Amino acid sequence: MSHSGKTFVVEHLDPELEAWSSLEYLTIANESQASGARFLLSSVPTSLQLPANLQHVEGLNVETRGIEEIYADKKDKVCLLDPAASKDLSPEDGDTFEVFLFGGILGDDPPRDRTSELRKKGYQGRRLGPVQMTTDTAVRVTRIVVQDRVPVEKISFIDNPELKINKNESTQMPFRYVKGDDGRPIMPEGMVDLIIRDSEKSLDDLL
Ligand SMILES: C[S@@+](CC[C@H](N)C(=O)[O-])C[C@H]1O[C@@H](n2cnc3c(N)ncnc32)[C@H](O)[C@@H]1O
């Protein structure tokens, strides 16, 4: 059985689609395309105007329908990646499931468990270890586990990395990231600049 060709579905759960999410979704689209996987961004309201960087992206399939409607006849083939699940995702889950479902939610600290909105729908759930990841990281880790057949505990992670804003300030990202070949946390292109810009803005607001 081929282990590539999985479908990754991010159900967009926020009313807006912020710059941060758009960078995450663009990265998921590019990485899915490169690995032979399919990426669906589901539950996108018709009223929502996609940001410019998400228009005409190869590998990004935008759906106004939600997961329940799209996979009504395949519920047992859908696995929800759920930080509260009792079982961790394993390479063998790649044999059982065809579709991997994620919450399109910005991470929050402390986590507010908005993944519960998807849990209510009754899909089988799997955890990616005990630490909260960004959505693009959760998709990346799932792909490594089910397509590359690497167990979660064999993946190198970086937790809560510190990003330098300027020579005096830094900000800590309260998430787990995959460690890249350069030893740094893998983040979407443009994300570090966006975080720095946002942090400078909030520092200015404090003055
Ligand atoms: C940024 S997280 C959101 C976590 C969150 N604060 C919440 O409200 O549930 C976005 C998505 O990534 C996936 N995810 C993140 N960390 C995970 C983990 N440790 N195990 C399983 N899934 C995870 C889940 O699908 C989650 O809905």
Ligand as a Chemical Component Dictionary entry (heavy atoms), coordinates in Angstrom:
data_LIG
# 
_chem_comp.id                   LIG 
_chem_comp.type                 NON-POLYMER 
_chem_comp.pdbx_formal_charge   0 
_chem_comp.three_letter_code    LIG 
# 
loop_
_chem_comp_atom.comp_id 
_chem_comp_atom.atom_id 
_chem_comp_atom.alt_atom_id 
_chem_comp_atom.type_symbol 
_chem_comp_atom.charge 
_chem_comp_atom.model_Cartn_x 
_chem_comp_atom.model_Cartn_y 
_chem_comp_atom.model_Cartn_z 
_chem_comp_atom.pdbx_ordinal 
LIG C1  C1  C 0  -2.745 25.526 17.214 1  
LIG S1  S1  S 1  -3.498 23.981 17.441 2  
LIG C2  C2  C 0  -4.867 24.436 18.412 3  
LIG C3  C3  C 0  -4.714 23.949 19.787 4  
LIG C4  C4  C 0  -5.631 24.700 20.651 5  
LIG N1  N1  N 0  -5.125 25.725 21.450 6  
LIG C5  C5  C 0  -7.030 24.300 20.790 7  
LIG O1  O1  O 0  -7.783 25.230 21.076 8  
LIG O2  O2  O -1 -7.407 23.159 20.612 9  
LIG C6  C6  C 0  -4.255 23.694 15.864 10 
LIG C7  C7  C 0  -4.515 22.244 15.522 11 
LIG O3  O3  O 0  -3.297 21.510 15.431 12 
LIG C8  C8  C 0  -3.492 20.166 15.873 13 
LIG N2  N2  N 0  -2.572 19.927 17.015 14 
LIG C9  C9  C 0  -1.717 20.815 17.583 15 
LIG N3  N3  N 0  -0.994 20.223 18.560 16 
LIG C10 C10 C 0  -1.382 18.933 18.609 17 
LIG C11 C11 C 0  -0.999 17.803 19.410 18 
LIG N4  N4  N 0  -0.074 17.884 20.355 19 
LIG N5  N5  N 0  -1.638 16.617 19.180 20 
LIG C12 C12 C 0  -2.591 16.513 18.218 21 
LIG N6  N6  N 0  -2.987 17.543 17.431 22 
LIG C13 C13 C 0  -2.391 18.734 17.623 23 
LIG C14 C14 C 0  -4.960 20.018 16.237 24 
LIG O4  O4  O 0  -5.671 19.484 15.127 25 
LIG C15 C15 C 0  -5.371 21.472 16.522 26 
LIG O5  O5  O 0  -6.751 21.686 16.316 27 
# 
loop_
_chem_comp_bond.comp_id 
_chem_comp_bond.atom_id_1 
_chem_comp_bond.atom_id_2 
_chem_comp_bond.value_order 
_chem_comp_bond.pdbx_ordinal 
LIG C1  S1  SING 1  
LIG S1  C2  SING 2  
LIG S1  C6  SING 3  
LIG C2  C3  SING 4  
LIG C3  C4  SING 5  
LIG C4  N1  SING 6  
LIG C4  C5  SING 7  
LIG C5  O1  DOUB 8  
LIG C5  O2  SING 9  
LIG C6  C7  SING 10 
LIG C7  O3  SING 11 
LIG C7  C15 SING 12 
LIG O3  C8  SING 13 
LIG C8  N2  SING 14 
LIG C8  C14 SING 15 
LIG N2  C9  SING 16 
LIG N2  C13 SING 17 
LIG C9  N3  DOUB 18 
LIG N3  C10 SING 19 
LIG C10 C11 SING 20 
LIG C10 C13 DOUB 21 
LIG C11 N4  SING 22 
LIG C11 N5  DOUB 23 
LIG N5  C12 SING 24 
LIG C12 N6  DOUB 25 
LIG N6  C13 SING 26 
LIG C14 O4  SING 27 
LIG C14 C15 SING 28 
LIG C15 O5  SING 29 
# 
